[in-house]
């Protein structure tokens, strides 16, 4: 009776309004910061992509429409020539490289990460120490680890060739980063080495949410451990896993630093971010590079939308 | 600069203001950015001491990665943003036309000294009548060879690329049989970056295949001689040069060379002084000669390199910066650099200097190499040079790595360059 009274009086809804207003003012600084560091640069580079801006003339660009994306010219002979990013083979090569990199690295990182998490979730002596130790690759700045691996991959004095040679797995020194066939493999190895701990950590958090009694009852029922994994663990850890995968996919699609240090300019590993930076800064085609980064943004958005739709992913957390 | 007078008794204020103003004008802190190759940075810090003493200014050196491509990207970004933190930029010989708008015109300050330098180098740093940067040393690559190994196997310094290939192969095989499995015939710079443009331009030019884009702007790269040159280089990979050479820059090649694991190396003269340093495995065991020639004799080609210093238009200490730039380009400093890092002077008279002749014999020898020096096509391609160079080194890199033949890649390159050129560069 008392409760009902409170819920229906107009004073309370005004209190609620007040609360909402307060909440807005508490959020306002953050929204402002987000607008300045995220929305404004994004809108600005989208705007640039429709102009002919160059780095030497940043503020004097003129509107050119979709010229940086796709434009064509038909000659009197009837031959049509397309130009613009969407007709640029270098761009599509980069898209293909990035997507390939993202799919392979994220799948492997998820599988290995989950395996590591399962091990870490078990009770054993010195678990805390191992948990801390496994995070080290993730804690090293990418530039540093990329440089470190570049030396390890060096064909003449790199330790990887030395080790493989001495166990007899290879019979001659391999130029890991220089060779077109192994360049992508090297990048993948370093990325997986670096990011698996992050995946493992997110998976571990998910695993620890699973109530222990589920396993106990499965044990009492005599269910095979492999069946327990697929019937109990996997479905319950899935929401956490899906979020981890989406984080990593976004990360992998905008991949830049590792390639920039490890295999700069190699056609086999050029990603979308690398190629757009190259146009933005090195070639003084600022607008063209902006068009490429806008496309990169669109591709990432598309991937996320597709992923959420396919996985019926519940990002709001309401259902769980 | 803090305001020291803020904390002083008000009665002394006016004096302090004057004092601090004088102080400000006299002691500026000049910031210089430079790539860190070999011992460049150490030498720079050592060499400015007299200047710091006489002017009361202070120099802060901001080291950058060794790759010129990386440096350029960063500099262009800073300059586009009007960065006032950096006063002096050490610039590559090819950058002048691309960065001209961001640097102070040095013409009025250098009328008395420009005549000391090689006219061609001053010309390369002049855009639309403005002197963009002052040269501090010039560069033309050399063929470094192991005196001891050539003598051991009774071979001579190769005059042609063909001889080089044979000699390298021969010594490499013999040395490996003698128990040095890490020995390679020839190391150079094959990474996909500006350095490969230099290396490949030398092959093509020495084979009589032109210089990618000629001085009048015609695209000449797709020709049988250029194809022949690239095929020769392709044949080296995995044979006399390690496959990893496709990821080597200057310092990687020097790493293999200086540990004694290569018979020949193509590199810039800076490697001469470093190779003779105390900790070097090949101290006093090597010599340097002009690069081999292509098919017809006496047609050696060396890509013109070199470094310059330019004053940023956005600098707050222009006066001090200009004085620094003039000092760095002076005879005194160039001589010091020649003696300590075997950098080639741009001041003509230094080539006859007694001390230099005695201590760095390579330099006197190099006066002739400049006769064969070939500029990269940065002048005719103007602001598009970087893209031209990138397309060229990518095509060469693909060829060397075996993705497409030399014919296919050069044909494609020609088409790409035509498209890039449009009606005009």
Contacts between the chains, C-beta under 8 A, distances in Angstrom:
chain1	res1	chain2	res2	distance
A	55	B	76	6.0
A	55	B	77	7.8
A	55	B	80	4.5
A	56	B	80	7.2
A	56	B	101	6.0
A	56	B	383	7.6
A	58	B	80	6.1
A	83	B	419	7.6
A	154	B	244	6.9
A	154	B	252	7.6
A	155	B	242	5.6
A	155	B	243	6.5
A	155	B	244	2.8
A	155	B	247	7.4
A	156	B	182	6.9
A	156	B	242	6.2
A	156	B	244	6.2
A	156	B	255	7.4
A	156	B	256	5.4
A	156	B	261	7.0
A	157	B	255	7.2
A	157	B	259	7.7
A	173	B	242	6.9
A	173	B	243	7.7
A	173	B	244	7.3
A	174	B	243	7.5
A	175	B	242	6.7
A	175	B	243	3.9
A	175	B	244	3.5
A	175	B	245	7.7
A	175	B	246	6.3
A	175	B	247	6.3
A	177	B	244	8.0
A	177	B	247	4.9
A	178	B	190	7.4
A	178	B	191	7.5
A	178	B	243	6.3
A	178	B	244	5.1
A	178	B	245	7.2
A	178	B	246	3.6
A	178	B	247	3.5
A	178	B	248	7.8
A	178	B	401	7.5
A	179	B	243	6.2
A	179	B	246	7.1
A	179	B	401	7.0
A	180	B	401	4.8
A	180	B	402	7.4
A	180	B	403	5.7
A	263	B	247	7.6
A	264	B	67	7.5
A	264	B	69	7.6
A	264	B	70	7.9
A	264	B	191	7.6
A	264	B	192	7.3
A	264	B	193	6.8
A	265	B	69	7.7
A	265	B	191	7.3
A	265	B	192	3.6
A	265	B	193	5.9
A	265	B	390	7.6
A	265	B	393	7.5
A	265	B	394	7.0
A	265	B	397	7.5
A	266	B	192	6.1
A	266	B	397	7.7
A	267	B	192	7.9
A	267	B	394	6.6
A	267	B	397	7.7
A	267	B	398	6.5
A	267	B	403	7.3
A	277	B	73	7.6
A	278	B	390	7.5
A	281	B	73	4.7
A	281	B	76	5.7
A	281	B	77	5.8
A	282	B	69	6.9
A	282	B	72	6.7
A	282	B	73	5.4
A	282	B	76	7.6
A	282	B	386	5.2
A	282	B	387	7.8
A	282	B	390	7.1
A	283	B	384	7.8
A	283	B	386	5.7
A	283	B	387	4.4
A	283	B	390	7.2
A	284	B	76	7.5
A	284	B	98	7.3
A	284	B	383	5.9
A	284	B	386	7.3
A	285	B	387	7.8
